[in-house]
């Protein structure tokens, strides 16, 4: 079984979503199905069809989250000792060499990635280029617009 890397925060988010689906969404769907059934003929009942479709989505997502959490390898960046190297979970301060723009990214699992929040997937081109580097190193990233170079300014384990 393949382990899915998650940060502690990412695992908590998945657990919260799972809890919400089980305790809020599932009962709502069951109630909607019961309501739609009370309207009579199910063969031409759009409410019933919509509720059943929503039920399939909710149950599928519950199964997906349970599988991910059971295969999760939860990594706490604060407990890492990687001798200043960039590894999964680390937060990295970078300077894009051409524009001299500074950016900060945390390397996270696929389910946690959100570029707007500065979280990049461990499988993204930038994360793959950064893994193993340390402060002062330059990473070349193959971006859609060509190769971009980033200097690693600092590595944080938080």
PyMOL commands that place a pseudoatom at each C-alpha (Angstrom):
pseudoatom trace, name=CA, resn=UNK, resi=1, chain=A, elem=C, hetatm=0, pos=[0.000, 0.000, 0.000]
pseudoatom trace, name=CA, resn=UNK, resi=2, chain=A, elem=C, hetatm=0, pos=[1.382, 3.394, -0.988]
pseudoatom trace, name=CA, resn=UNK, resi=3, chain=A, elem=C, hetatm=0, pos=[1.705, 5.870, 1.876]
pseudoatom trace, name=CA, resn=UNK, resi=4, chain=A, elem=C, hetatm=0, pos=[0.248, 9.344, 1.287]
pseudoatom trace, name=CA, resn=UNK, resi=5, chain=A, elem=C, hetatm=0, pos=[2.389, 12.099, 2.836]
pseudoatom trace, name=CA, resn=UNK, resi=6, chain=A, elem=C, hetatm=0, pos=[0.458, 14.704, 4.808]
pseudoatom trace, name=CA, resn=UNK, resi=7, chain=A, elem=C, hetatm=0, pos=[1.443, 17.454, 7.191]
pseudoatom trace, name=CA, resn=UNK, resi=8, chain=A, elem=C, hetatm=0, pos=[-0.212, 17.454, 10.614]
pseudoatom trace, name=CA, resn=UNK, resi=9, chain=A, elem=C, hetatm=0, pos=[-2.393, 20.380, 9.497]
pseudoatom trace, name=CA, resn=UNK, resi=10, chain=A, elem=C, hetatm=0, pos=[-3.384, 18.607, 6.282]
pseudoatom trace, name=CA, resn=UNK, resi=11, chain=A, elem=C, hetatm=0, pos=[-4.391, 15.464, 8.175]
pseudoatom trace, name=CA, resn=UNK, resi=12, chain=A, elem=C, hetatm=0, pos=[-6.519, 17.569, 10.535]
pseudoatom trace, name=CA, resn=UNK, resi=13, chain=A, elem=C, hetatm=0, pos=[-8.272, 19.210, 7.573]
pseudoatom trace, name=CA, resn=UNK, resi=14, chain=A, elem=C, hetatm=0, pos=[-9.103, 15.816, 6.052]
pseudoatom trace, name=CA, resn=UNK, resi=15, chain=A, elem=C, hetatm=0, pos=[-10.364, 14.511, 9.423]
pseudoatom trace, name=CA, resn=UNK, resi=16, chain=A, elem=C, hetatm=0, pos=[-12.539, 17.620, 9.840]
pseudoatom trace, name=CA, resn=UNK, resi=17, chain=A, elem=C, hetatm=0, pos=[-14.022, 17.179, 6.357]
pseudoatom trace, name=CA, resn=UNK, resi=18, chain=A, elem=C, hetatm=0, pos=[-14.686, 13.492, 7.032]
pseudoatom trace, name=CA, resn=UNK, resi=19, chain=A, elem=C, hetatm=0, pos=[-16.413, 14.312, 10.326]
pseudoatom trace, name=CA, resn=UNK, resi=20, chain=A, elem=C, hetatm=0, pos=[-18.566, 16.985, 8.629]
pseudoatom trace, name=CA, resn=UNK, resi=21, chain=A, elem=C, hetatm=0, pos=[-19.571, 14.604, 5.837]
pseudoatom trace, name=CA, resn=UNK, resi=22, chain=A, elem=C, hetatm=0, pos=[-20.551, 11.883, 8.293]
pseudoatom trace, name=CA, resn=UNK, resi=23, chain=A, elem=C, hetatm=0, pos=[-22.328, 14.040, 10.867]
pseudoatom trace, name=CA, resn=UNK, resi=24, chain=A, elem=C, hetatm=0, pos=[-23.882, 16.801, 8.724]
pseudoatom trace, name=CA, resn=UNK, resi=25, chain=A, elem=C, hetatm=0, pos=[-23.995, 15.957, 5.018]
pseudoatom trace, name=CA, resn=UNK, resi=26, chain=A, elem=C, hetatm=0, pos=[-24.961, 12.282, 5.271]
pseudoatom trace, name=CA, resn=UNK, resi=27, chain=A, elem=C, hetatm=0, pos=[-28.005, 12.974, 7.521]
pseudoatom trace, name=CA, resn=UNK, resi=28, chain=A, elem=C, hetatm=0, pos=[-29.083, 15.842, 5.230]
pseudoatom trace, name=CA, resn=UNK, resi=29, chain=A, elem=C, hetatm=0, pos=[-28.998, 13.550, 2.207]
pseudoatom trace, name=CA, resn=UNK, resi=30, chain=A, elem=C, hetatm=0, pos=[-30.937, 10.809, 4.001]
pseudoatom trace, name=CA, resn=UNK, resi=31, chain=A, elem=C, hetatm=0, pos=[-33.569, 13.382, 4.974]
pseudoatom trace, name=CA, resn=UNK, resi=32, chain=A, elem=C, hetatm=0, pos=[-33.758, 14.703, 1.379]
pseudoatom trace, name=CA, resn=UNK, resi=33, chain=A, elem=C, hetatm=0, pos=[-34.242, 11.163, 0.040]
pseudoatom trace, name=CA, resn=UNK, resi=34, chain=A, elem=C, hetatm=0, pos=[-37.009, 10.480, 2.560]
pseudoatom trace, name=CA, resn=UNK, resi=35, chain=A, elem=C, hetatm=0, pos=[-38.699, 13.776, 1.662]
pseudoatom trace, name=CA, resn=UNK, resi=36, chain=A, elem=C, hetatm=0, pos=[-38.495, 13.033, -2.067]
pseudoatom trace, name=CA, resn=UNK, resi=37, chain=A, elem=C, hetatm=0, pos=[-39.897, 9.509, -1.540]
pseudoatom trace, name=CA, resn=UNK, resi=38, chain=A, elem=C, hetatm=0, pos=[-42.899, 10.945, 0.243]
pseudoatom trace, name=CA, resn=UNK, resi=39, chain=A, elem=C, hetatm=0, pos=[-43.868, 12.749, -2.972]
pseudoatom trace, name=CA, resn=UNK, resi=40, chain=A, elem=C, hetatm=0, pos=[-44.868, 9.512, -4.658]
pseudoatom trace, name=CA, resn=UNK, resi=41, chain=A, elem=C, hetatm=0, pos=[-43.774, 8.095, -8.028]
pseudoatom trace, name=CA, resn=UNK, resi=42, chain=A, elem=C, hetatm=0, pos=[-39.961, 7.842, -8.012]
pseudoatom trace, name=CA, resn=UNK, resi=43, chain=A, elem=C, hetatm=0, pos=[-39.599, 7.262, -11.758]
pseudoatom trace, name=CA, resn=UNK, resi=44, chain=A, elem=C, hetatm=0, pos=[-40.287, 10.927, -12.570]
pseudoatom trace, name=CA, resn=UNK, resi=45, chain=A, elem=C, hetatm=0, pos=[-39.105, 12.512, -9.342]
pseudoatom trace, name=CA, resn=UNK, resi=46, chain=A, elem=C, hetatm=0, pos=[-36.229, 14.927, -9.997]
pseudoatom trace, name=CA, resn=UNK, resi=47, chain=A, elem=C, hetatm=0, pos=[-35.758, 15.654, -6.279]
pseudoatom trace, name=CA, resn=UNK, resi=48, chain=A, elem=C, hetatm=0, pos=[-35.249, 11.959, -5.600]
pseudoatom trace, name=CA, resn=UNK, resi=49, chain=A, elem=C, hetatm=0, pos=[-32.741, 11.623, -8.446]
pseudoatom trace, name=CA, resn=UNK, resi=50, chain=A, elem=C, hetatm=0, pos=[-30.812, 14.685, -7.224]
pseudoatom trace, name=CA, resn=UNK, resi=51, chain=A, elem=C, hetatm=0, pos=[-30.771, 13.413, -3.633]
pseudoatom trace, name=CA, resn=UNK, resi=52, chain=A, elem=C, hetatm=0, pos=[-29.544, 9.964, -4.730]
pseudoatom trace, name=CA, resn=UNK, resi=53, chain=A, elem=C, hetatm=0, pos=[-26.824, 11.610, -6.828]
pseudoatom trace, name=CA, resn=UNK, resi=54, chain=A, elem=C, hetatm=0, pos=[-25.758, 13.744, -3.849]
pseudoatom trace, name=CA, resn=UNK, resi=55, chain=A, elem=C, hetatm=0, pos=[-25.753, 10.618, -1.670]
pseudoatom trace, name=CA, resn=UNK, resi=56, chain=A, elem=C, hetatm=0, pos=[-23.432, 8.850, -4.117]
pseudoatom trace, name=CA, resn=UNK, resi=57, chain=A, elem=C, hetatm=0, pos=[-21.078, 11.844, -4.067]
pseudoatom trace, name=CA, resn=UNK, resi=58, chain=A, elem=C, hetatm=0, pos=[-21.031, 12.081, -0.256]
pseudoatom trace, name=CA, resn=UNK, resi=59, chain=A, elem=C, hetatm=0, pos=[-20.489, 8.334, 0.209]
pseudoatom trace, name=CA, resn=UNK, resi=60, chain=A, elem=C, hetatm=0, pos=[-17.734, 8.338, -2.429]
pseudoatom trace, name=CA, resn=UNK, resi=61, chain=A, elem=C, hetatm=0, pos=[-15.949, 11.244, -0.764]
pseudoatom trace, name=CA, resn=UNK, resi=62, chain=A, elem=C, hetatm=0, pos=[-16.246, 9.562, 2.662]
pseudoatom trace, name=CA, resn=UNK, resi=63, chain=A, elem=C, hetatm=0, pos=[-14.663, 6.394, 1.248]
pseudoatom trace, name=CA, resn=UNK, resi=64, chain=A, elem=C, hetatm=0, pos=[-11.913, 8.438, -0.443]
pseudoatom trace, name=CA, resn=UNK, resi=65, chain=A, elem=C, hetatm=0, pos=[-11.067, 10.352, 2.748]
pseudoatom trace, name=CA, resn=UNK, resi=66, chain=A, elem=C, hetatm=0, pos=[-11.076, 7.189, 4.880]
pseudoatom trace, name=CA, resn=UNK, resi=67, chain=A, elem=C, hetatm=0, pos=[-8.679, 5.533, 2.412]
pseudoatom trace, name=CA, resn=UNK, resi=68, chain=A, elem=C, hetatm=0, pos=[-6.354, 8.542, 2.364]
pseudoatom trace, name=CA, resn=UNK, resi=69, chain=A, elem=C, hetatm=0, pos=[-6.297, 8.806, 6.145]
pseudoatom trace, name=CA, resn=UNK, resi=70, chain=A, elem=C, hetatm=0, pos=[-5.694, 5.076, 6.602]
pseudoatom trace, name=CA, resn=UNK, resi=71, chain=A, elem=C, hetatm=0, pos=[-2.728, 5.299, 4.199]
pseudoatom trace, name=CA, resn=UNK, resi=72, chain=A, elem=C, hetatm=0, pos=[-1.457, 8.636, 5.515]
pseudoatom trace, name=CA, resn=UNK, resi=73, chain=A, elem=C, hetatm=0, pos=[2.066, 9.172, 6.655]
pseudoatom trace, name=CA, resn=UNK, resi=74, chain=A, elem=C, hetatm=0, pos=[1.658, 12.245, 8.854]
pseudoatom trace, name=CA, resn=UNK, resi=75, chain=A, elem=C, hetatm=0, pos=[4.813, 14.327, 9.016]
pseudoatom trace, name=CA, resn=UNK, resi=76, chain=A, elem=C, hetatm=0, pos=[5.326, 17.120, 11.537]
pseudoatom trace, name=CA, resn=UNK, resi=77, chain=A, elem=C, hetatm=0, pos=[7.823, 19.612, 10.047]
pseudoatom trace, name=CA, resn=UNK, resi=78, chain=A, elem=C, hetatm=0, pos=[8.689, 20.902, 13.527]
pseudoatom trace, name=CA, resn=UNK, resi=79, chain=A, elem=C, hetatm=0, pos=[10.062, 17.453, 14.444]
pseudoatom trace, name=CA, resn=UNK, resi=80, chain=A, elem=C, hetatm=0, pos=[12.256, 17.120, 11.349]
pseudoatom trace, name=CA, resn=UNK, resi=81, chain=A, elem=C, hetatm=0, pos=[16.013, 17.265, 11.517]
pseudoatom trace, name=CA, resn=UNK, resi=82, chain=A, elem=C, hetatm=0, pos=[17.194, 17.478, 7.938]
pseudoatom trace, name=CA, resn=UNK, resi=83, chain=A, elem=C, hetatm=0, pos=[20.383, 19.487, 8.537]
pseudoatom trace, name=CA, resn=UNK, resi=84, chain=A, elem=C, hetatm=0, pos=[19.018, 22.544, 6.727]
pseudoatom trace, name=CA, resn=UNK, resi=85, chain=A, elem=C, hetatm=0, pos=[17.961, 20.612, 3.615]
pseudoatom trace, name=CA, resn=UNK, resi=86, chain=A, elem=C, hetatm=0, pos=[14.570, 21.047, 1.993]
pseudoatom trace, name=CA, resn=UNK, resi=87, chain=A, elem=C, hetatm=0, pos=[12.308, 18.049, 2.619]
pseudoatom trace, name=CA, resn=UNK, resi=88, chain=A, elem=C, hetatm=0, pos=[8.577, 17.361, 2.703]
pseudoatom trace, name=CA, resn=UNK, resi=89, chain=A, elem=C, hetatm=0, pos=[6.831, 19.756, 5.078]
pseudoatom trace, name=CA, resn=UNK, resi=90, chain=A, elem=C, hetatm=0, pos=[9.486, 22.438, 5.131]
pseudoatom trace, name=CA, resn=UNK, resi=91, chain=A, elem=C, hetatm=0, pos=[8.742, 26.088, 4.447]
pseudoatom trace, name=CA, resn=UNK, resi=92, chain=A, elem=C, hetatm=0, pos=[11.167, 27.722, 2.042]
pseudoatom trace, name=CA, resn=UNK, resi=93, chain=A, elem=C, hetatm=0, pos=[11.975, 31.383, 1.377]
pseudoatom trace, name=CA, resn=UNK, resi=94, chain=A, elem=C, hetatm=0, pos=[13.069, 31.851, -2.229]
pseudoatom trace, name=CA, resn=UNK, resi=95, chain=A, elem=C, hetatm=0, pos=[14.170, 34.636, -4.530]
pseudoatom trace, name=CA, resn=UNK, resi=96, chain=A, elem=C, hetatm=0, pos=[13.346, 34.322, -8.221]
pseudoatom trace, name=CA, resn=UNK, resi=97, chain=A, elem=C, hetatm=0, pos=[16.676, 35.379, -9.756]
pseudoatom trace, name=CA, resn=UNK, resi=98, chain=A, elem=C, hetatm=0, pos=[15.394, 37.106, -12.891]
pseudoatom trace, name=CA, resn=UNK, resi=99, chain=A, elem=C, hetatm=0, pos=[12.776, 39.331, -11.226]
pseudoatom trace, name=CA, resn=UNK, resi=100, chain=A, elem=C, hetatm=0, pos=[14.325, 39.293, -7.717]
pseudoatom trace, name=CA, resn=UNK, resi=101, chain=A, elem=C, hetatm=0, pos=[10.824, 38.634, -6.310]
pseudoatom trace, name=CA, resn=UNK, resi=102, chain=A, elem=C, hetatm=0, pos=[10.748, 36.863, -2.961]
pseudoatom trace, name=CA, resn=UNK, resi=103, chain=A, elem=C, hetatm=0, pos=[8.266, 34.040, -2.378]
pseudoatom trace, name=CA, resn=UNK, resi=104, chain=A, elem=C, hetatm=0, pos=[7.611, 31.600, 0.446]
pseudoatom trace, name=CA, resn=UNK, resi=105, chain=A, elem=C, hetatm=0, pos=[6.303, 28.080, -0.124]
pseudoatom trace, name=CA, resn=UNK, resi=106, chain=A, elem=C, hetatm=0, pos=[5.588, 25.110, 2.082]
pseudoatom trace, name=CA, resn=UNK, resi=107, chain=A, elem=C, hetatm=0, pos=[6.020, 21.698, 0.477]
pseudoatom trace, name=CA, resn=UNK, resi=108, chain=A, elem=C, hetatm=0, pos=[2.899, 19.660, 1.253]
pseudoatom trace, name=CA, resn=UNK, resi=109, chain=A, elem=C, hetatm=0, pos=[0.925, 16.646, 0.041]
pseudoatom trace, name=CA, resn=UNK, resi=110, chain=A, elem=C, hetatm=0, pos=[-1.247, 16.730, -3.068]
pseudoatom trace, name=CA, resn=UNK, resi=111, chain=A, elem=C, hetatm=0, pos=[-4.464, 17.166, -1.068]
pseudoatom trace, name=CA, resn=UNK, resi=112, chain=A, elem=C, hetatm=0, pos=[-3.113, 20.164, 0.823]
pseudoatom trace, name=CA, resn=UNK, resi=113, chain=A, elem=C, hetatm=0, pos=[-1.633, 22.085, -2.102]
pseudoatom trace, name=CA, resn=UNK, resi=114, chain=A, elem=C, hetatm=0, pos=[-3.008, 25.602, -2.555]
pseudoatom trace, name=CA, resn=UNK, resi=115, chain=A, elem=C, hetatm=0, pos=[-0.740, 28.070, -4.314]
pseudoatom trace, name=CA, resn=UNK, resi=116, chain=A, elem=C, hetatm=0, pos=[-2.794, 31.017, -2.993]
pseudoatom trace, name=CA, resn=UNK, resi=117, chain=A, elem=C, hetatm=0, pos=[-1.800, 29.947, 0.516]
pseudoatom trace, name=CA, resn=UNK, resi=118, chain=A, elem=C, hetatm=0, pos=[1.824, 29.310, -0.495]
pseudoatom trace, name=CA, resn=UNK, resi=119, chain=A, elem=C, hetatm=0, pos=[1.462, 25.524, -0.307]
pseudoatom trace, name=CA, resn=UNK, resi=120, chain=A, elem=C, hetatm=0, pos=[2.928, 23.569, -3.229]
pseudoatom trace, name=CA, resn=UNK, resi=121, chain=A, elem=C, hetatm=0, pos=[2.537, 19.857, -3.864]
pseudoatom trace, name=CA, resn=UNK, resi=122, chain=A, elem=C, hetatm=0, pos=[5.539, 17.654, -3.242]
pseudoatom trace, name=CA, resn=UNK, resi=123, chain=A, elem=C, hetatm=0, pos=[4.935, 16.386, -6.791]
pseudoatom trace, name=CA, resn=UNK, resi=124, chain=A, elem=C, hetatm=0, pos=[5.030, 19.844, -8.416]
pseudoatom trace, name=CA, resn=UNK, resi=125, chain=A, elem=C, hetatm=0, pos=[8.007, 20.837, -10.595]
pseudoatom trace, name=CA, resn=UNK, resi=126, chain=A, elem=C, hetatm=0, pos=[9.148, 23.507, -8.120]
pseudoatom trace, name=CA, resn=UNK, resi=127, chain=A, elem=C, hetatm=0, pos=[9.047, 21.137, -5.135]
pseudoatom trace, name=CA, resn=UNK, resi=128, chain=A, elem=C, hetatm=0, pos=[10.893, 18.424, -7.044]
pseudoatom trace, name=CA, resn=UNK, resi=129, chain=A, elem=C, hetatm=0, pos=[13.587, 20.956, -7.964]
pseudoatom trace, name=CA, resn=UNK, resi=130, chain=A, elem=C, hetatm=0, pos=[13.886, 22.158, -4.357]
pseudoatom trace, name=CA, resn=UNK, resi=131, chain=A, elem=C, hetatm=0, pos=[14.015, 18.841, -2.472]
pseudoatom trace, name=CA, resn=UNK, resi=132, chain=A, elem=C, hetatm=0, pos=[17.508, 18.290, -1.088]
pseudoatom trace, name=CA, resn=UNK, resi=133, chain=A, elem=C, hetatm=0, pos=[18.661, 21.900, -1.563]
pseudoatom trace, name=CA, resn=UNK, resi=134, chain=A, elem=C, hetatm=0, pos=[19.710, 24.153, 1.307]
pseudoatom trace, name=CA, resn=UNK, resi=135, chain=A, elem=C, hetatm=0, pos=[20.084, 27.887, 1.931]
pseudoatom trace, name=CA, resn=UNK, resi=136, chain=A, elem=C, hetatm=0, pos=[22.353, 29.466, -0.688]
pseudoatom trace, name=CA, resn=UNK, resi=137, chain=A, elem=C, hetatm=0, pos=[21.645, 26.837, -3.370]
pseudoatom trace, name=CA, resn=UNK, resi=138, chain=A, elem=C, hetatm=0, pos=[20.038, 27.688, -6.702]
pseudoatom trace, name=CA, resn=UNK, resi=139, chain=A, elem=C, hetatm=0, pos=[17.233, 25.517, -8.064]
pseudoatom trace, name=CA, resn=UNK, resi=140, chain=A, elem=C, hetatm=0, pos=[16.287, 25.393, -11.733]
pseudoatom trace, name=CA, resn=UNK, resi=141, chain=A, elem=C, hetatm=0, pos=[12.580, 24.864, -12.295]
pseudoatom trace, name=CA, resn=UNK, resi=142, chain=A, elem=C, hetatm=0, pos=[11.115, 23.892, -15.641]
pseudoatom trace, name=CA, resn=UNK, resi=143, chain=A, elem=C, hetatm=0, pos=[8.043, 26.137, -15.865]
pseudoatom trace, name=CA, resn=UNK, resi=144, chain=A, elem=C, hetatm=0, pos=[5.600, 26.464, -18.771]
pseudoatom trace, name=CA, resn=UNK, resi=145, chain=A, elem=C, hetatm=0, pos=[7.367, 29.680, -19.815]
pseudoatom trace, name=CA, resn=UNK, resi=146, chain=A, elem=C, hetatm=0, pos=[10.826, 28.100, -19.679]
pseudoatom trace, name=CA, resn=UNK, resi=147, chain=A, elem=C, hetatm=0, pos=[13.456, 27.531, -17.021]
pseudoatom trace, name=CA, resn=UNK, resi=148, chain=A, elem=C, hetatm=0, pos=[13.238, 29.737, -13.915]
pseudoatom trace, name=CA, resn=UNK, resi=149, chain=A, elem=C, hetatm=0, pos=[15.958, 29.937, -11.311]
pseudoatom trace, name=CA, resn=UNK, resi=150, chain=A, elem=C, hetatm=0, pos=[15.307, 30.366, -7.604]
pseudoatom trace, name=CA, resn=UNK, resi=151, chain=A, elem=C, hetatm=0, pos=[17.868, 31.006, -4.897]
pseudoatom trace, name=CA, resn=UNK, resi=152, chain=A, elem=C, hetatm=0, pos=[17.047, 29.356, -1.583]
pseudoatom trace, name=CA, resn=UNK, resi=153, chain=A, elem=C, hetatm=0, pos=[17.202, 32.099, 1.047]
pseudoatom trace, name=CA, resn=UNK, resi=154, chain=A, elem=C, hetatm=0, pos=[16.070, 30.151, 4.102]
pseudoatom trace, name=CA, resn=UNK, resi=155, chain=A, elem=C, hetatm=0, pos=[14.579, 26.803, 5.147]
pseudoatom trace, name=CA, resn=UNK, resi=156, chain=A, elem=C, hetatm=0, pos=[12.145, 26.570, 8.082]
pseudoatom trace, name=CA, resn=UNK, resi=157, chain=A, elem=C, hetatm=0, pos=[10.870, 23.491, 9.899]
pseudoatom trace, name=CA, resn=UNK, resi=158, chain=A, elem=C, hetatm=0, pos=[7.632, 24.727, 11.479]
for i in range(1, 158): cmd.bond("trace and resi %d" % i, "trace and resi %d" % (i + 1))
show_as sticks, trace
zoom trace
